[in-house]
Amino acid sequence: MFRKSVGIIAILLFVIAVVSPTVSKAIPAFARKYGFSCSTCHVAAPKLKDYGDEFAGNAFQLPDEDEPVRAFRDVGDDHLLLQRDFPLAMRFDLFARYQSEEDVNYDFQTPWGVKILSGGNIAKDIGYYIYFYMSEHGEIAGIEDAYIHFNNIGGTELDLMFGQFQICDPLFKRELRLTYEDYQVYKTKVGDISSANLTYDRGIIATYSLPTGTDLTLEVVNGRGLDEAGDNGMFDGDNFKNVFGKVSQSFSIVSLGMFGYSGKEKHTNGQENAFVYFGPNINVGTERIELNGQYVRRNDDNPEFKTGGINDFTTEGYIGEIVINPFPDKSRLFGVLLYNKVTSDNAVFVQDYETMTGNISYLYRTNVRMLAELTYDIEMEESRLTIGTMVGF
């Protein structure tokens, strides 16, 4: 009992510490460049407004006006665009956590993550974005997102991006969520051997928007994640390339989508695994409430890379999310309800996962977000309490 009381007091002291930070004039790189508030693009960082989505989708150029002359250097070369100041920003995530039913109940995760980010224009309709994870879960994770974006190629609605990105970005972006709890099905792997999931990979994204409000996305990726290059200098370990496609249609406040992702992977023993993902997603968004839903089904024919036959099984995942913004453009308080479920017909290689999460976020400053989050793990019958802050500058 004494140790539990000490742990609770320590967490309360941490809350008091983070609720009184002294960050005041620090603003991220894009806000510095254009001279406007972070709230121009963000509802509550890192979650974007529609304007922020347009800005990012426009290769980090203002979607409704010309780029300001003051933001660039005139070096007498019409074929060279140099930003006046090299854009850099940082993000800190710091948490304290309590988990029931575990050997270790209390933990200071300070910091849980430290990122250094950069992005902007290389030329008209050519942008870049990159971030280096200086610390993630206590380790140096290295470069995650890193790509070059060619916008409106040939004056059309065709965009191309080359580099590293998350395969699931055209669905729901994990990096923009307000919760500590993740979108579990996107990062689920089938056992310890198969490397395929819907998170980071290297390749190409092509997007095209039709006048009907239909958006088309095509990705071609290695399918090996962010593994290091081999002795042969190649990132990919086989001759297969994986293909992701999505079609989405907007109807006023509703957007419906369907995706598929197919590929193969080859083990060092010579055996192959073919897999297919598919599923629908829905987004219903108003100024005050946003509803997100995702169903994912994955079929593998030999994820254990066994010799002598087919060993297929199915994995399914569900995401349900409600984001509440009670006072649009003025609210500093936000709420999120998140449901996660992953299940498989081979529980040896995919552990069933089911959680309910409630999150309350408060903007102490535009670039300082406090959060309190409670997750109940239905499978493990345990609770996880997370409190902390996200600071961007």
Secondary structure, DSSP 8 states (H G I E B T S, - for coil): -HHHHHHHHHHHHHHHHHHS----S---HHHHHHT--GGGTEEETTEE-HHHHHHHHTTSS-SSS---GGGEE--S-TT--EESS---EEEEEEEEEEETTSS--EEEEEEEEEEEEEEEEEETTEEEEEEEEEEETTB--EEEEEEEEE-SGGGSSEEEEEEEEETTTTT--GGG-S-SS--HHHH--STTT----SSEEEEEEEEEE-TTSEEEEEEEE-SSTT----TTS-S-SSS--EEEEEEEEEETTEEEEEEEEEEEEE-TTS-EEEEEEEEEEEEEE-SSEEEEEEEEEEEES-TT--SSS---EEEEEEEEEEEE-SSTTT--EEEEEEEEEEEES-TTTS--EEEEEEEEEEEEETTEEEEEEEEEETTTTEEEEEEEEEEE-
